[in-house]
């Protein structure tokens, strides 16, 4: 009887090991090296990050939902709120469109200030959609969480990433970003915003980081920066780490002004 030869599995093909606790460091490293490889392959030097709620609908979606509610579907008050909030979707789409057009007019040999989002619906979809409308590359950094799958068809296919570790996803938001525009959002948006503010305040992030808070009344109600100053938990100049606006024109002009002053001559990723 002929003995069958055994072929041991190579370590890098051993799925049981790769998914084990012992290989966690390899999985973390993969979420650094694989995106880095793709960004370099597509010559993405740096990004403009858009953050905001996944729950905000486009105007057409919100109008349709309101019509349904008013015809007897229920939830009229919520549908009217959603329609009011849809203005932020349209603003994010327009702003991403204009910034993408501006970035495409820079050196054609490089891809500077590429629109980047969390790759989901809502404000993220709006920004990816605006960049796609301008025929520009755009980035989506999605995260695996136990919620219903979503579809954001506007992310450039080759630059659609899917992360397991929140901290690696947030690393890529910060590492490539040369400006951040934050629209109304919930816990996830607040988490991302305050991490960037902390990195900037503590000077762990050495590059200039223009941060726009879009939606002055929303942010005035949600974060009372002046109260933090009054209680002595931040310094008065820390309030100026963000630029507040309700205007696409103002946000566009302020961001490109900041980028022209601090970032045009310094391509590439850095903290």
C-alpha positions as CSV (number, residue, x, y, z in Angstrom):
1,X,0.0,0.0,0.0
2,X,1.5,3.3,-1.1
3,X,1.7,5.9,1.6
4,X,0.2,9.3,0.6
5,X,2.4,12.3,0.8
6,X,1.4,15.0,3.2
7,X,1.7,18.7,2.2
8,X,1.9,20.9,5.2
9,X,0.0,24.3,4.8
10,X,2.3,27.3,4.6
11,X,1.9,29.7,7.5
12,X,0.7,32.5,5.3
13,X,-2.1,30.3,3.9
14,X,-3.1,28.8,7.2
15,X,-6.5,30.5,7.7
16,X,-7.0,29.1,11.2
17,X,-3.8,30.7,12.3
18,X,-4.4,34.0,10.4
19,X,-7.8,34.4,12.1
20,X,-6.4,33.5,15.5
21,X,-5.4,35.8,18.4
22,X,-1.8,35.0,17.8
23,X,-2.0,36.6,14.3
24,X,-3.7,39.8,15.4
25,X,-0.5,41.8,14.8
26,X,-0.4,40.5,11.2
27,X,-4.0,41.5,10.6
28,X,-3.3,45.0,12.0
29,X,-0.2,45.3,9.8
30,X,-2.2,44.2,6.8
31,X,-4.6,47.1,7.3
32,X,-1.7,49.4,7.1
33,X,0.3,47.8,4.2
34,X,-2.5,46.8,1.9
35,X,-4.1,50.3,1.7
36,X,-0.6,51.9,1.5
37,X,0.1,49.7,-1.5
38,X,-3.1,50.7,-3.3
39,X,-2.7,54.4,-2.5
40,X,0.8,54.4,-3.9
41,X,-0.3,52.4,-7.0
42,X,-3.0,55.0,-7.8
43,X,-0.7,57.9,-6.9
44,X,-3.0,59.3,-4.3
45,X,-0.7,61.8,-2.4
46,X,-3.2,63.2,0.1
47,X,-6.9,63.7,0.7
48,X,-9.7,66.0,1.8
49,X,-11.8,64.1,4.3
50,X,-15.6,64.5,4.6
51,X,-17.3,63.3,7.7
52,X,-20.9,63.3,8.7
53,X,-24.0,61.2,9.5
54,X,-24.9,58.1,7.5
55,X,-28.5,58.8,8.2
56,X,-28.9,62.0,6.2
57,X,-30.9,61.5,3.0
58,X,-30.6,63.2,-0.4
59,X,-33.3,65.7,-1.2
60,X,-35.0,63.4,-3.6
61,X,-35.1,60.6,-1.0
62,X,-36.3,62.9,1.7
63,X,-39.0,64.4,-0.5
64,X,-40.3,61.0,-1.4
65,X,-40.3,59.9,2.2
66,X,-42.3,63.0,3.2
67,X,-44.9,62.4,0.4
68,X,-45.3,58.8,1.7
69,X,-45.7,60.0,5.3
70,X,-48.2,62.7,4.4
71,X,-50.3,60.2,2.4
72,X,-50.9,58.1,5.5
73,X,-47.6,56.3,6.0
74,X,-47.0,58.0,9.4
75,X,-44.0,59.7,10.8
76,X,-44.6,63.1,9.2
77,X,-42.6,65.0,11.8
78,X,-39.5,62.8,11.3
79,X,-39.9,63.0,7.5
80,X,-40.0,66.8,7.7
81,X,-36.8,66.8,9.8
82,X,-35.1,64.5,7.3
83,X,-36.0,66.9,4.5
84,X,-34.5,69.8,6.4
85,X,-31.4,67.9,7.1
86,X,-31.2,66.9,3.4
87,X,-29.7,70.4,2.8
88,X,-26.5,69.1,4.3
89,X,-26.4,66.2,1.8
90,X,-26.7,68.6,-1.1
91,X,-24.1,70.9,0.4
92,X,-21.6,68.1,0.8
93,X,-22.2,66.9,-2.7
94,X,-21.6,70.4,-4.2
95,X,-18.6,71.1,-2.0
96,X,-16.9,67.8,-3.0
97,X,-17.7,68.5,-6.6
98,X,-16.0,71.9,-6.5
99,X,-13.0,70.7,-4.5
100,X,-12.5,67.8,-6.9
101,X,-12.6,70.1,-9.9
102,X,-10.1,72.4,-8.3
103,X,-7.7,69.6,-7.4
104,X,-7.9,68.2,-11.0
105,X,-6.6,71.5,-12.3
106,X,-3.4,71.1,-10.3
107,X,-0.4,69.2,-11.5
108,X,-1.8,66.4,-13.8
109,X,1.1,64.1,-12.8
110,X,-0.1,63.9,-9.2
111,X,-3.4,63.2,-7.5
112,X,-3.7,65.8,-4.7
113,X,-6.5,66.4,-2.2
114,X,-8.7,63.4,-3.3
115,X,-12.1,63.3,-1.6
116,X,-12.2,60.7,1.1
117,X,-15.1,59.5,3.2
118,X,-16.1,56.6,5.4
119,X,-17.6,55.0,2.3
120,X,-21.1,54.7,3.7
121,X,-24.5,56.3,3.0
122,X,-25.6,59.8,4.0
123,X,-23.0,62.6,4.0
124,X,-20.4,60.1,3.0
125,X,-22.3,59.1,-0.1
126,X,-23.0,62.8,-0.9
127,X,-19.3,63.6,-0.9
128,X,-18.3,60.5,-3.0
129,X,-21.1,61.4,-5.4
130,X,-20.0,64.9,-5.8
131,X,-16.4,63.8,-6.5
132,X,-17.7,61.2,-9.0
133,X,-19.9,63.9,-10.7
134,X,-16.6,65.8,-11.3
135,X,-15.1,62.6,-12.8
136,X,-12.5,62.5,-10.0
137,X,-11.1,59.6,-8.0
138,X,-12.5,59.3,-4.5
139,X,-11.9,57.1,-1.5
140,X,-14.2,55.1,0.8
141,X,-12.9,53.7,4.1
142,X,-15.7,51.4,5.2
143,X,-15.8,49.4,8.5
144,X,-17.2,46.0,9.4
145,X,-20.0,46.5,11.9
146,X,-23.0,44.4,12.7
147,X,-25.5,46.5,10.8
148,X,-27.4,46.1,7.5
149,X,-25.1,46.2,4.5
150,X,-25.2,49.5,2.6
151,X,-24.3,50.4,-1.0
152,X,-22.4,53.6,-1.9
153,X,-21.9,53.1,-5.6
154,X,-19.9,56.4,-6.0
155,X,-16.7,55.3,-4.4
156,X,-13.9,54.6,-6.9
157,X,-13.8,50.8,-7.1
158,X,-10.0,50.5,-6.8
159,X,-10.0,52.8,-3.7
160,X,-12.8,51.1,-1.8
161,X,-11.3,49.8,1.5
162,X,-12.9,47.7,4.2
163,X,-11.5,47.7,7.7
164,X,-11.9,45.5,10.7
165,X,-10.1,47.8,13.2
166,X,-11.6,51.2,13.9
167,X,-8.2,52.6,14.9
168,X,-6.6,51.6,11.6
169,X,-9.4,53.2,9.7
170,X,-9.0,56.4,11.7
171,X,-5.3,56.2,11.1
172,X,-5.9,56.4,7.3
173,X,-8.3,59.3,7.7
174,X,-5.7,61.3,9.6
175,X,-2.5,60.2,7.8
176,X,-3.5,61.3,4.3
177,X,-5.7,64.2,5.2
178,X,-4.7,67.8,4.4
179,X,-8.2,69.2,5.3
180,X,-11.3,67.8,7.0
181,X,-14.9,69.0,6.6
182,X,-17.3,67.8,9.2
183,X,-21.1,67.8,8.6
184,X,-23.7,67.1,11.2
185,X,-23.3,63.6,12.6
186,X,-23.7,61.3,15.6
187,X,-21.4,59.3,17.8
188,X,-19.1,58.1,14.9
189,X,-18.7,61.6,13.6
190,X,-18.0,63.0,17.0
191,X,-15.5,60.3,17.7
192,X,-13.6,61.1,14.5
193,X,-13.8,64.9,15.1
194,X,-12.5,64.8,18.6
195,X,-9.6,62.5,17.8
196,X,-8.5,65.0,15.1
197,X,-9.0,67.9,17.5
198,X,-7.0,66.1,20.2
199,X,-4.1,65.3,17.8
200,X,-4.0,68.9,16.7
201,X,-4.3,70.4,20.2
202,X,-1.6,68.2,21.7
203,X,0.6,68.7,18.6
204,X,0.9,65.0,18.0
205,X,-0.2,66.0,14.5
206,X,2.5,68.3,13.3
207,X,1.0,69.2,9.9
208,X,-1.5,72.0,9.6
209,X,-5.0,70.6,9.7
210,X,-7.8,72.9,8.5
211,X,-11.1,71.6,10.1
212,X,-14.5,72.9,8.9
213,X,-17.6,72.5,11.0
214,X,-20.4,72.8,8.5
215,X,-23.8,73.7,10.0
216,X,-23.3,76.4,12.7
217,X,-26.6,76.0,14.5
218,X,-26.3,72.2,14.7
219,X,-22.7,72.4,16.1
220,X,-23.6,75.2,18.4
221,X,-26.3,73.0,20.0
222,X,-24.2,69.8,20.0
223,X,-20.8,71.0,21.2
224,X,-20.6,74.1,23.5
225,X,-16.9,75.0,23.0
226,X,-17.4,78.2,24.9
227,X,-18.6,76.3,28.0
228,X,-15.4,74.2,27.8
229,X,-13.4,77.5,27.9
230,X,-15.5,78.9,30.8
231,X,-14.9,75.7,32.8
232,X,-11.2,75.8,32.1
233,X,-11.1,72.5,30.4
234,X,-9.7,73.9,27.1
235,X,-7.9,77.1,26.4
236,X,-9.6,79.9,24.5
237,X,-7.4,79.6,21.4
238,X,-8.5,75.9,21.1
239,X,-11.9,77.2,19.9
240,X,-10.2,78.5,16.8
241,X,-9.0,75.0,15.8
242,X,-12.2,74.8,13.7
243,X,-13.8,77.1,11.1
244,X,-17.6,77.3,11.3
245,X,-19.8,78.0,8.3
246,X,-23.1,77.4,6.7
247,X,-21.9,78.4,3.2
248,X,-20.5,76.1,0.5
249,X,-18.8,79.2,-1.0
250,X,-17.2,80.1,2.3
251,X,-16.1,76.5,3.0
252,X,-14.6,76.1,-0.5
253,X,-12.7,79.4,-0.4
254,X,-11.4,78.9,3.2
255,X,-10.3,75.3,2.5
256,X,-8.4,76.1,-0.8
257,X,-6.9,79.1,0.9
258,X,-5.6,77.0,3.7
259,X,-4.3,74.3,1.3
260,X,-2.6,76.9,-0.9
261,X,-0.9,78.4,2.1
262,X,0.1,75.2,4.0
263,X,-0.1,72.1,1.8
264,X,0.4,72.7,-1.9
265,X,4.1,72.5,-1.7
266,X,4.1,69.5,0.6
267,X,2.6,66.5,-1.1
268,X,2.4,63.1,0.6
269,X,1.1,61.6,3.7
270,X,2.3,62.7,7.1
271,X,1.2,63.3,10.7
